[in-house]
């Protein structure tokens, strides 16, 4: 018995090491922030706090309210290209944020496509621009989450509703509304957390002091004023807001109360008449809203390729190094944690989700304060960016791997123990073949997120150490829009290509 317990402890050692790394990176800077952040915050700082919460709340509300009819139309309509449209819903989430901002400007800006058509448009810069960009980035995420909720309604409930003669209103009241009460709060919280830590969008489209978030205020305090105590105080404030949002998640998610079904698929009722036309109009409008910025990035990028500076290629190489390394290491750590949680180490699940309470800028300023007395921060730009991205991508990779890890443990755990299959043999013969699909997807997602990150690198990088997202932001700041468009196209292609390579490796699983 003691030998078995010792073997289990040794098997879980990588998971506890990964958890310790998370604790050190996420919570380690807190003492520094507490000691260095003892300053009196100004009215402008609290205005940044109000704007941070307001724009995140409005972005989550708009994204999810618009996602409800779009997800409903996708669920109940069958048409040519439906699968392609559902796949399109994943593109904005993978798109580097600085590239998305450039696409939004190309369509909605004062010199954008819509303005050239003579349409009267309000200024893109300020709260309205931030909300527009956030809806573009997060409407697909909310739609996918709600679509999964609709697909999870048991087919038996749909058949029962048909046998009882439910009209569309009764179907919504008794079947769809309970699902929305269960799924919608979680979707809104996910979008809220993403927008709460938004940096590149606000940096590009914020438009001045009235549209400054805490993330942007931290960046300005370090890069422009070199006011480290104020930056530390703002980082503590941001950490507290994110922590409260994460803590609220457990109370917001409710059970839909449907019970278990027989896991059978059933095409939902699809009302005809004006509802059919409305669904088609919503799907067409959503597709145009998502595709036009991607099309603008592609066309403007092709025209801007000759104007790109030579610094694009070294910056691309740095971004690829960070992305590939982050994709591999973040997935390895997430796998170790998921396997341990699947075997009963529930405490590690909370450790894996801990980075959601932080952000790239908060972790960046904490590490900046830690290394600044000893090493020039610019010398550690890439290592710090890599470490921050590994930690921040881990919760997403963990959530993708955990369900499959639990299923693997339930199906093969006892057999593996009976055969005394441990260590590398178990990893090679059992774990990797069965978990290759979620491993490839999580590695691709982590790599894509790291490839487009514009957080910690903005604090640390020198003029010669920029990654490609930072170089694009600098080109936009210098009004070299053609060069920025060309570099954005390079970044988008590299980002999607890297995700495709990792995901393709996972989809070509042996089992």
C-alpha positions in Angstrom: 0.0 0.0 0.0 2.8 2.4 0.9 4.6 1.5 -2.3 1.4 2.3 -4.3 1.0 5.6 -2.6 4.6 6.5 -3.2 4.2 5.6 -6.9 1.1 7.8 -7.2 3.0 10.7 -5.5 5.9 10.3 -8.0 3.5 10.2 -10.9 1.8 13.4 -9.7 5.2 15.2 -9.2 5.1 17.0 -12.6 1.6 18.3 -11.8 2.7 19.7 -8.4 5.8 21.2 -10.1 3.5 22.9 -12.6 1.2 24.1 -9.8 4.1 25.5 -7.9 5.3 27.4 -11.0 1.8 28.9 -11.4 1.7 30.0 -7.7 5.1 31.6 -7.9 4.5 33.5 -11.2 0.9 34.6 -10.4 1.1 35.2 -6.6 4.9 35.8 -6.3 4.8 39.4 -7.5 2.0 40.4 -5.0 4.4 41.2 -2.1 6.4 43.5 -4.5 3.2 45.1 -5.7 2.0 45.6 -2.1 5.3 47.2 -0.9 5.9 49.3 -4.0 2.3 50.2 -4.6 1.7 52.2 -1.4 0.7 55.5 -3.2 -2.4 57.5 -3.3 -4.4 56.9 -6.4 -5.6 59.9 -8.3 -9.0 60.7 -9.8 -7.7 59.7 -13.2 -6.8 56.3 -11.8 -10.3 55.7 -10.5 -11.7 57.0 -13.8 -9.5 54.3 -15.5 -11.0 51.7 -13.1 -14.6 52.9 -13.9 -13.9 52.8 -17.7 -12.3 49.4 -17.4 -15.3 47.8 -15.7 -17.8 49.8 -17.8 -16.3 48.8 -21.2 -15.9 45.2 -20.1 -19.5 45.0 -18.9 -20.9 46.7 -22.0 -18.8 44.5 -24.3 -20.0 41.3 -22.5 -23.6 42.5 -22.6 -23.6 43.4 -26.3 -21.6 40.4 -27.4 -23.9 37.9 -25.6 -27.2 39.6 -26.4 -26.3 39.6 -30.1 -25.0 36.1 -29.9 -28.4 34.7 -28.7 -30.3 35.1 -31.9 -27.2 34.3 -34.0 -26.6 31.0 -32.1 -30.4 30.2 -32.2 -30.5 30.7 -36.0 -27.3 28.5 -36.5 -28.8 25.8 -34.4 -32.2 25.5 -36.1 -31.2 26.2 -39.7 -29.5 23.8 -42.1 -27.9 25.4 -45.2 -24.9 25.0 -47.5 -21.9 26.5 -45.8 -23.2 26.1 -42.2 -20.1 24.2 -41.2 -17.8 26.8 -42.7 -19.7 29.6 -40.8 -19.3 27.7 -37.5 -15.6 27.4 -38.3 -15.5 31.1 -39.0 -16.6 31.7 -35.5 -13.2 30.6 -34.3 -11.2 32.9 -36.5 -11.5 36.2 -34.5 -10.6 34.5 -31.2 -7.3 33.3 -32.8 -6.7 36.6 -34.6 -4.0 38.7 -33.0 -5.7 41.6 -31.4 -3.5 44.3 -33.0 -4.4 42.8 -36.4 -8.1 42.8 -35.5 -7.8 46.5 -34.6 -6.2 47.2 -37.9 -9.0 45.4 -39.7 -11.7 47.3 -37.8 -10.0 50.6 -38.7 -9.9 49.6 -42.4 -13.7 49.0 -42.4 -15.1 51.5 -39.9 -12.4 54.2 -39.7 -12.7 57.7 -41.2 -10.9 56.5 -44.3 -12.3 53.0 -44.2 -14.4 51.1 -46.7 -17.8 52.2 -45.3 -16.8 55.9 -45.2 -15.7 55.7 -48.8 -19.2 54.5 -49.7 -20.6 57.8 -48.2 -22.1 56.3 -45.1 -22.2 58.7 -42.1 -20.2 57.0 -39.3 -19.3 58.3 -35.8 -15.7 58.5 -34.7 -14.2 55.1 -34.3 -12.0 56.3 -31.4 -13.2 56.2 -27.9 -15.7 53.9 -26.1 -17.6 53.2 -29.3 -14.5 52.0 -31.1 -13.5 49.8 -28.1 -17.0 48.2 -28.0 -17.1 47.6 -31.7 -13.7 45.8 -31.7 -14.6 43.8 -28.6 -17.9 42.7 -30.1 -16.0 41.6 -33.3 -13.6 39.6 -31.2 -16.0 38.1 -28.7 -19.3 37.7 -30.5 -18.0 34.5 -32.1 -16.9 33.1 -28.8 -20.2 33.8 -27.1 -22.1 32.3 -30.2 -20.1 29.1 -30.0 -20.8 28.8 -26.2 -24.5 29.4 -26.7 -24.6 27.0 -29.7 -23.2 24.3 -27.5 -25.9 25.0 -25.0 -28.7 24.6 -27.6 -27.1 21.4 -28.8 -27.0 20.1 -25.3 -30.8 20.2 -24.9 -31.8 16.5 -24.8 -33.6 15.3 -28.0 -36.3 13.8 -25.8 -37.3 17.3 -24.5 -37.6 18.5 -28.1 -39.8 15.5 -29.0 -41.9 16.0 -26.0 -42.4 19.7 -26.9 -43.5 18.7 -30.4 -46.0 16.1 -29.0 -47.4 18.8 -26.7 -47.8 21.2 -29.6 -45.4 23.8 -28.4 -45.5 27.0 -30.4 -42.2 29.1 -30.7 -43.0 31.0 -27.5 -43.7 27.9 -25.5 -40.6 26.2 -26.8 -38.5 29.3 -25.8 -40.2 29.5 -22.3 -39.9 25.8 -21.4 -36.7 24.6 -23.3 -34.6 27.5 -24.4 -34.9 29.9 -21.5 -33.7 27.4 -18.9 -30.7 26.6 -21.1 -30.0 30.4 -21.5 -30.2 30.9 -17.7 -27.5 28.2 -17.3 -25.2 29.1 -20.2 -25.5 32.9 -20.7 -24.0 34.0 -17.3 -20.9 31.9 -18.0 -20.6 33.2 -21.5 -21.0 36.8 -20.2 -18.4 36.2 -17.5 -15.9 34.8 -20.0 -16.3 37.8 -22.3 -16.1 40.1 -19.4 -12.8 38.7 -18.2 -11.3 38.9 -21.7 -12.4 42.5 -22.1 -11.3 43.4 -18.6 -7.7 42.6 -19.5 -7.9 44.2 -22.9 -4.8 46.2 -23.8 -4.1 46.3 -27.5 -7.6 47.4 -28.5 -7.7 50.2 -26.0 -4.2 51.3 -26.9 -5.2 51.5 -30.6 -8.8 52.7 -30.4 -9.1 54.2 -26.9 -8.7 57.8 -28.1 -7.5 59.6 -25.0 -7.7 60.0 -21.2 -11.5 59.4 -21.1 -11.0 56.0 -22.6 -8.1 54.6 -20.6 -8.3 51.2 -18.9 -6.1 50.1 -15.9 -4.0 48.0 -18.3 -3.3 51.1 -20.4 -2.6 53.2 -17.3 -0.1 50.7 -16.1 1.7 50.8 -19.5 1.7 54.6 -19.5 3.0 54.8 -15.9 6.0 52.5 -16.8 6.9 53.5 -20.4 6.1 57.3 -20.3 6.4 58.4 -16.6 8.5 55.6 -15.2 6.3 55.9 -12.1 6.8 52.3 -10.8 4.9 52.8 -7.5 1.8 54.1 -9.3 2.1 51.2 -11.8 2.3 48.7 -8.9 -0.8 50.2 -7.3 -2.7 50.1 -10.5 -1.7 46.5 -11.0 -3.0 45.6 -7.5 -6.3 47.2 -8.4 -6.5 45.3 -11.7 -5.6 42.0 -9.9 -8.3 42.6 -7.4 -11.0 43.3 -10.0 -10.0 40.2 -12.0 -10.0 38.1 -8.9 -13.5 39.2 -7.9 -14.8 38.4 -11.4 -13.2 34.9 -11.3 -14.6 34.3 -7.8 -18.1 35.3 -9.0 -18.0 32.7 -11.7 -19.1 29.7 -9.5 -22.2 31.6 -8.3 -23.3 32.7 -11.7 -23.3 29.3 -13.4 -26.6 27.4 -12.9 -27.9 24.0 -13.9 -30.4 24.0 -16.7 -32.3 21.2 -14.9 -33.0 19.1 -18.0 -31.5 15.9 -16.6 -29.7 13.3 -18.8 -30.9 12.4 -22.2 -30.0 9.4 -24.4 -27.3 11.3 -26.3 -29.3 11.2 -29.6 -29.3 14.1 -32.1 -32.4 15.6 -33.4 -32.8 18.5 -35.9 -34.7 21.2 -34.0 -38.0 22.7 -35.3 -37.3 25.5 -37.9 -40.2 27.9 -38.1 -40.9 29.2 -41.6 -42.3 32.5 -42.8 -40.8 35.7 -41.5 -38.8 33.9 -38.9 -36.9 32.1 -41.6 -36.2 35.4 -43.3 -35.0 36.9 -40.0 -32.7 34.0 -39.3 -31.2 34.3 -42.8 -30.7 38.1 -42.4 -29.0 37.7 -39.0 -26.6 35.0 -40.3 -25.8 37.0 -43.4 -25.2 40.2 -41.4 -23.0 38.3 -38.9 -20.9 36.7 -41.7 -20.4 40.1 -43.3 -19.4 41.7 -39.9 -16.8 39.0 -39.3 -15.5 38.6 -42.9 -15.1 42.2 -44.0 -12.3 43.0 -41.5 -10.5 39.8 -42.5 -10.9 40.6 -46.1 -9.6 44.2 -45.5 -6.6 42.8 -43.7 -5.8 40.5 -46.6 -6.2 43.0 -49.4 -4.5 45.9 -47.6 -1.8 43.6 -46.5 -1.1 42.4 -50.0 -0.7 46.1 -51.1 1.5 46.9 -48.1 3.9 44.0 -48.5 6.5 46.1 -50.5 6.4 48.8 -47.8 7.3 46.5 -44.9 10.6 47.4 -43.2 13.3 44.9 -42.8 12.7 44.6 -39.1 9.5 42.6 -39.8 11.4 39.3 -40.3 13.5 39.3 -37.1 10.3 40.4 -35.2 8.5 37.4 -36.8 11.2 35.1 -35.8 11.0 36.3 -32.2 7.2 35.8 -32.2 7.5 32.3 -33.6 10.0 31.3 -31.0 7.7 32.6 -28.2 4.6 31.0 -29.8 6.1 27.5 -30.5 7.8 27.3 -27.1 4.7 28.5 -25.3 2.4 26.1 -27.2 4.6 23.1 -26.2 5.4 24.0 -22.6 1.9 25.3 -21.7 0.4 22.1 -23.1 2.8 19.9 -21.2 2.1 21.7 -17.9 -1.7 21.5 -18.6 -1.5 17.8 -19.4 0.3 17.1 -16.1 -2.3 19.0 -14.2 -5.2 17.4 -16.0 -3.9 13.9 -15.5 -3.5 14.5 -11.8 -6.9 16.1 -11.4 -8.5 13.2 -13.3 -6.9 10.9 -10.7 -8.5 12.9 -7.8 -6.1 15.8 -7.0 -8.9 18.4 -7.1 -6.9 21.1 -5.4 -4.7 21.3 -8.5 -7.8 22.3 -10.5 -8.0 25.6 -8.7 -4.2 26.2 -9.3 -4.7 25.6 -13.0 -7.4 28.3 -13.1 -5.5 30.8 -11.0 -4.0 32.7 -13.9 -7.5 33.9 -14.9 -7.3 36.3 -12.0 -4.2 38.0 -13.6 -3.3 39.5 -16.9 -0.3 40.0 -19.1 0.2 43.5 -18.0 -0.2 42.7 -14.3 2.3 39.8 -14.4 4.6 41.9 -16.5 4.8 44.8 -14.1 5.3 42.4 -11.2 8.2 40.7 -13.0 9.5 44.1 -14.1 9.7 45.2 -10.5 11.4 41.9 -9.5 14.2 42.1 -12.1 14.7 45.9 -12.4 17.1 46.3 -9.5 19.4 43.5 -10.9 19.1 43.3 -14.6 18.0 45.8 -17.3 14.4 44.7 -18.1 15.0 45.0 -21.8 17.5 42.2 -21.6 14.8 39.8 -20.4 12.0 40.9 -22.8 11.6 37.5 -24.6 12.0 35.2 -21.6 9.5 37.2 -19.5 7.1 37.4 -22.4 7.4 33.6 -22.9 6.9 32.9 -19.2 3.8 35.2 -18.9 2.2 33.6 -22.0 2.8 30.1 -20.8 1.1 30.9 -17.6 -1.8 32.8 -19.1 -2.5 30.2 -21.8 -2.5 27.3 -19.4 -6.1 27.6 -18.1 -7.5 27.3 -21.7 -5.3 24.3 -22.5 -6.2 22.7 -19.2 -9.9 23.1 -19.9 -9.5 21.5 -23.3 -7.6 18.5 -22.0 -9.4 17.8 -18.7 -12.6 16.2 -20.0 -10.6 13.8 -22.2 -8.2 13.0 -19.4 -11.1 12.2 -17.1 -12.7 9.9 -19.7 -9.3 8.2 -20.2 -8.9 7.6 -16.5 -12.5 6.2 -16.2 -12.0 3.9 -19.2 -8.5 2.7 -18.9 -7.2 3.7 -15.4 -7.9 0.4 -13.7 -6.5 -1.6 -16.6 -3.3 0.4 -16.7 -2.8 0.0 -12.9 -3.5 -3.8 -13.2 -0.8 -4.0 -15.9 1.5 -1.9 -13.8 1.8 0.6 -16.7 3.6 3.6 -15.3 5.9 6.5 -16.3 7.1 6.9 -19.8 5.5 3.6 -21.0 2.0 4.7 -19.9 2.6 8.1 -21.5 3.8 6.7 -24.8 1.3 3.7 -25.1 -1.8 5.1 -23.5 -1.9 8.8 -22.7 -0.5 10.4 -25.8 -2.4 8.3 -28.4 -5.7 8.9 -26.7 -5.2 12.6 -25.8 -3.5 13.6 -29.0 -6.5 15.5 -30.4 -7.0 17.9 -27.4 -3.3 18.2 -27.0 -2.9 19.4 -30.6 -5.8 21.8 -30.2 -4.6 23.2 -26.9 -1.0 23.6 -28.2 -2.3 25.4 -31.3 -4.5 27.7 -29.2 -1.7 28.5 -26.7 0.7 29.2 -29.6 -1.9 31.5 -31.3 -2.5 33.4 -28.2 1.2 33.9 -27.6 1.9 34.8 -31.2 -0.5 37.8 -31.0 0.3 38.9 -27.4 0.9 42.6 -26.9 1.2 42.8 -23.1 4.4 42.1 -21.2 6.6 42.6 -24.3 5.3 46.2 -24.4 6.8 46.8 -21.0 10.1 45.1 -21.6 11.1 45.3 -25.2 13.8 47.7 -26.5 13.8 49.1 -30.0 15.7 46.1 -31.3 13.8 43.4 -29.4 10.2 43.8 -30.5 7.9 41.0 -31.5 5.8 41.4 -34.6 2.6 42.6 -32.8 4.7 45.3 -31.0 6.3 46.3 -34.3 2.9 46.6 -36.0 1.7 48.8 -33.1 4.8 51.0 -33.5 4.3 51.3 -37.3 0.6 52.3 -36.7 1.8 54.9 -34.1 4.1 56.3 -36.7 1.3 56.5 -39.3 3.0 54.0 -41.6 -0.3 52.3 -42.3 0.8 50.5 -45.5 3.8 48.9 -43.8 1.6 48.0 -40.8 -1.0 46.4 -43.1 1.7 44.2 -44.7 3.2 43.2 -41.4 -0.3 42.4 -40.1 -1.0 40.1 -43.0 2.3 38.3 -42.3 1.4 37.9 -38.7 -2.2 36.7 -39.5 -0.9 34.0 -41.9 1.8 32.9 -39.5 -0.7 32.8 -36.6 -3.3 30.7 -38.4 -0.6 28.5 -40.0 0.9 27.7 -36.6 -2.5 26.9 -35.1 -3.3 24.7 -38.1 0.0 22.7 -37.8 -0.5 22.0 -34.1 -4.2 21.1 -34.6 -3.4 19.0 -37.7 -0.9 17.0 -35.6 -3.6 16.4 -33.0 -6.3 15.5 -35.6 -4.1 12.8 -37.1 -4.4 10.7 -33.9 -3.6 7.0 -33.9 -6.8 6.1 -32.0 
